[in-house]
Amino acid sequence: DQQVKQNSPSLSVQEGRISILNCDYTNSMFDYFLWYKKYPAEGPTFLISISSIKDKNEDGRFTVFLNKSAKHLSLHIVPSQPGDSAVYFCAAFLISSGSARQLTFGSGTQLTVLP
Amino acid sequence: DAGITQSPRHKVTETGTPVTLRCHQTENHRYMYWYRQDPGHGLRLIHYSYGVKDTDKGEVSDGYSVSRSKTEDFLLTLESATSSQTSVYFCAISGARPDTQYFGPGTRLTVL
């Protein structure tokens, strides 16, 4: 039972255009949502997050939108650059009493930005 | 970059042998995690620790055990490795902020 889903395994975008990566979730109790970027042979690196009480968070070229009614979030990258080519993971975080903070990850989307 | 190292970075072993992976942090963070990454599955939590000697199971804990005797070290042990445990293993740490985990560089394990 995948609680966090990334239905597009890959996405190709032209340099300078907008990249939109999508993520759906099933558990309405998630408290935070995060995006990680991963290059080959490296660990994932944190990109941007959003609290469940907000609907938008922006950091430079990266903006995350949260639609709670649709249980959907998206990451917008504008403008896209070749260095953005990586696997992007969506993750959700649930504060559970008496336990550590656990992230639930989607399966990832490979973004390729074409020069 | 968060101070997280993993050792070894690559390992090839045979079915039935024990394997221990080490995660070391210099950030003094309370929470530490072990994930495995497999194609089509993203990252799945194996075990986590919320303090010295305090550990709990994650989503895919069968066949794995962990230990944390010091704040800075979190060990993952495969008691008897199987081919299904061939994967890339990532350690992560988390501090006071509830919304961010920092990952190590990963260990690629191949079980023949």
Interface residues (C-beta under 8 A of the other chain):
Chain A: V4 Q6 D31 Y32 L34 Y36 A41 E42 G43 P44 T45 F46 S49 S51 F89 A91 F93 I95 S99 A100 R101 Q102 L103 T104 F105 G106 S107 G108
Chain B: I4 Y31 Y33 Y35 G40 H41 G42 L43 R44 L45 Y48 S49 Y50 D56 G58 F90 A92 S94 P98 D99 T100 Q101 Y102 F103 G104 P105 G106
